Amino acid sequence: MLDQNGMARSFLNSLIITIPSTLLTILVAAFAAYAFAWMKFPLRNFLFLVMVGLLVVPLQMTLIPVLKLYVSLNEWFGFLGHDVPLLGGRWFGTNSYAGIWVAHTAYGLPFAVYLLRNFFGGLPRDLFESAYLDGASDFKVFRRIVLPLSMPAIAALAIFQFLWVWNDLLVALIFLGDPDRAPMTLTITNLVSSFGTSYQLLTAAAFISMALPLVVFFALQRYFVQGILAGSVKG
Amino acid sequence: MASVTFDKVTKRFDSGLPAVNDFNLVVPDKEFLVLVGPSGSGKSTALRLLAGLEEITEGRIFIGDRLVNNIPPKDRDIAMVFQSYALYPHMTVYDNMAFGLTLRKLPKEEIRRRVDEAARILGIEGFLKRKPRALSGGQRQRVALGRAIVRDPAVFLFDEPLSNLDAKLRVQTRAEISKLHLRLGTTFIYVTHDQVEAMTMATRIVVMNQGTIQQVGTPQELYDRPRNLFVAGFIGSPAMNFFDGTVVQEEGALAIDTGSFKLPVAKEKEKQLSAYLGGKVTLGIRPENIHSADFTPMGIRSEIVEGEVEVTESLGNEEILYLSRDGKQFLARVDPRTDARPGQTIRVAMDFERLHTFDPERGESIGLPATEEKVEREAEAASP
């Protein structure tokens, strides 16, 4: 079953797409959220509002403009568009892994920044001031204080983003047309069309695609339960 | 080790109202200075300006001879203890204390030596491997102190560090902070709203209200010679009683007539009060200067006044009486043997030699020119 219709390859593709898309989103969003929450710069609140406003824009509406931009960027950075013989994949340029990472990251950012900013903003101000007095720079505060304390929010975000990317069909269909790099969702969809209504294959494939999200959820769920902030202030 | 100088410091927030207004103060090296005032008086803001956590709108701040207006907090050589302790919850006690030193790239052995030393002083050697959540409030407070001590700063800042402790622990920690001050011999600047903390720990107190300094002085000075109505009402617990009165002449001597009773004026005050003859003054008398007529201490000169007892609070070693006379309520702190029950009329002796008199218009003490000059002298000294 796994070898049929490139299902094993698709599973691997899904991983190659999902893991960097999730990590990249968290990384970029965490930096942005820290700045929005704790650094002073002009138009901070306005920019944040714009960011939150992006949440209401339907993804489908953006597909054509983003794709056009994507293609033109590829023309400029065409020299990157070589096939790298690693895992037989195309990593940069159109129809590449990097392309879809960027697309997923961009689509995920508004929610990610919103979620993390609110969490960072809720951290006690005294902690930051204490760290500044201790001699920490913004980056040190971010890395040594904010990140460790924000594991619950980051874990929540990781689960959301992971599930969203893993289950995504549309973005993969648009940005990653090549069946060699298609994720499971795409391959499963193709099962339906090529075999008519062979439900035994469809359900089996769907089960495989479900397994990993379950693992991820159970791996990260302990962060939800733990009150990591306990003991920092007052008592 | 350094002195601290505030020179005409003003801080305005976006709303435009000054949180700290024309703040002039010189804190000599090794002083334990307490800033005290009600909430919103600007005391915490003054401290945060010194720490560099807020930007100064106008004026200059010096630590030692160094102008620190544009120096970031981490380079000011100060350490601060927060009301909330602000411990890093994900680090052990050791790491909490070592954090600042690690960032300053001190050698590992030196860090260990300093942390161990501070832990020993504070008696928290046993907890170094624990996380803050596994500590009690008092222990967390010590860790916060320890984090400041290891830095060996020129100035220690405390922002209401005892507010989150229970009453017993607060008294105990108060004494420990005083001890620490003696031991470290560093400048301490301490903010509190609790005048008892201020009185017990300070070498000098700054009373603040609405962003301005009301009076600077030793605890005893503030208690004995409050410069205005605010300081008089703020320092001392229970607070001073105030009566409106008129200065009258009686048998060749001055007296103050409140309408319901008259108190003679002590000789040394007559000169200043004579200017108010026939005019209105505000009379202040502390509850501890109103004694039960049956248990009046020896050697005081007092006037007997009657009052109706409304409430009594017995504290064992003393009794607080809520008295009223012609609808005006006042408190007396009397001998616990006083037999007073609510509803009764009781005779109390007011120690008129310990009266305070204030100009009702300006709210300032009558006949205390010395403090005024002192503040001005300080303002001058503030500009090096």
Chai-1 contact restraints between the chains, C-beta under 6 A:
chainA,res_idxA,chainB,res_idxB,connection_type,confidence,min_distance_angstrom,max_distance_angstrom,comment,restraint_id
A,D126,B,F82,contact,1.0,0.0,6.0,A-B,restraint_1
A,D126,B,S84,contact,1.0,0.0,6.0,A-B,restraint_2
A,D126,B,A86,contact,1.0,0.0,6.0,A-B,restraint_3
A,L127,B,A86,contact,1.0,0.0,6.0,A-B,restraint_4
A,E129,B,L53,contact,1.0,0.0,6.0,A-B,restraint_5
A,S130,B,A86,contact,1.0,0.0,6.0,A-B,restraint_6
A,Y132,B,P73,contact,1.0,0.0,6.0,A-B,restraint_7
A,L133,B,P73,contact,1.0,0.0,6.0,A-B,restraint_8
A,L133,B,M80,contact,1.0,0.0,6.0,A-B,restraint_9
A,D134,B,F99,contact,1.0,0.0,6.0,A-B,restraint_10
A,D134,B,G100,contact,1.0,0.0,6.0,A-B,restraint_11
A,D134,B,L103,contact,1.0,0.0,6.0,A-B,restraint_12
A,G135,B,K74,contact,1.0,0.0,6.0,A-B,restraint_13
A,G135,B,G100,contact,1.0,0.0,6.0,A-B,restraint_14
A,G135,B,L103,contact,1.0,0.0,6.0,A-B,restraint_15
A,G135,B,R104,contact,1.0,0.0,6.0,A-B,restraint_16
A,A136,B,L103,contact,1.0,0.0,6.0,A-B,restraint_17
A,P148,B,H90,contact,1.0,0.0,6.0,A-B,restraint_18
A,L229,B,P89,contact,1.0,0.0,6.0,A-B,restraint_19
A,A230,B,R133,contact,1.0,0.0,6.0,A-B,restraint_20
A,G231,B,P89,contact,1.0,0.0,6.0,A-B,restraint_21
A,G231,B,P132,contact,1.0,0.0,6.0,A-B,restraint_22
A,G231,B,R133,contact,1.0,0.0,6.0,A-B,restraint_23
A,S232,B,L87,contact,1.0,0.0,6.0,A-B,restraint_24
A,S232,B,P89,contact,1.0,0.0,6.0,A-B,restraint_25
A,V233,B,S84,contact,1.0,0.0,6.0,A-B,restraint_26
A,K234,B,S84,contact,1.0,0.0,6.0,A-B,restraint_27
A,K234,B,N164,contact,1.0,0.0,6.0,A-B,restraint_28
A,G235,B,G137,contact,1.0,0.0,6.0,A-B,restraint_29
